[in-house]
Amino acid sequence: LTTMTGDTFTYRRRLGTDDVSLQIESSADLVDWTDAAPLLIEQIRTDQGDGTELVESTLLPTASGVRRFFRIRATLNLPRN
């Protein structure tokens, strides 16, 4: 479940899934996507007690007034042989 409320982007992540990297990306046009890290000022992780954590990321005040789209890119980190 992913939600955007005001200037906060929230999603759940299953704990113990270290083989998967999640990256928040942003776009102004749904075509070109970039790492959203420079737009974020805070990230709070809260253990939900059910094997998941809630991750809340807050946007910079200058970024919250601009129309933007967000997505989460999941990357599988395969072990190298």
C-alpha positions in Angstrom: 0.0 0.0 0.0 1.4 3.4 -1.0 -0.1 6.7 -0.1 0.7 10.4 -0.6 -0.9 12.6 2.0 0.0 16.3 1.8 3.8 16.3 1.8 4.3 12.8 3.1 4.9 9.7 0.9 4.2 6.4 2.8 4.6 2.8 2.0 5.0 -0.6 3.7 8.1 -2.8 3.4 8.4 -6.4 4.5 11.2 -6.8 7.0 14.0 -9.2 6.2 13.9 -8.6 2.4 17.4 -7.3 2.2 17.8 -8.9 -1.3 15.4 -6.2 -2.6 16.3 -2.5 -2.8 13.5 0.1 -2.9 14.1 3.5 -4.4 11.5 6.4 -4.5 11.5 8.1 -7.9 9.8 11.2 -9.1 8.6 12.6 -12.4 6.9 15.7 -13.6 5.5 14.0 -16.8 5.3 10.2 -16.1 7.9 9.7 -18.8 11.2 10.8 -17.3 11.9 9.4 -13.8 14.7 10.4 -11.4 15.8 9.5 -7.8 13.5 11.4 -5.4 16.1 11.4 -2.6 17.1 15.1 -3.2 13.4 16.0 -2.7 13.1 14.2 0.7 14.1 15.7 4.1 13.1 12.9 6.5 12.4 9.2 6.4 10.9 7.5 9.4 10.6 3.7 9.7 8.2 2.2 12.1 8.0 -1.5 12.8 4.4 -2.6 12.5 4.8 -5.8 14.6 3.5 -8.0 11.7 6.7 -8.5 9.8 6.5 -5.2 8.0 7.6 -1.6 8.6 5.9 1.6 7.6 8.3 4.0 5.8 7.2 7.7 5.8 9.2 10.1 3.7 8.6 13.9 3.9 9.1 16.2 0.9 11.1 19.4 1.1 8.7 22.4 1.3 9.9 23.7 -2.1 9.1 20.3 -3.7 5.6 20.0 -2.2 4.2 23.0 -4.2 5.1 21.5 -7.5 3.0 18.8 -9.3 5.0 15.6 -9.2 4.3 11.9 -9.5 6.0 9.3 -7.4 6.7 5.6 -7.7 8.8 2.9 -6.0 11.4 1.1 -8.0 12.2 -2.4 -6.7 15.5 -4.0 -7.6 16.5 -7.6 -6.9 20.0 -7.8 -5.6 21.2 -11.2 -6.9 24.4 -12.7 -5.3 27.4 -12.7 -7.6 29.1 -16.0 -8.3 
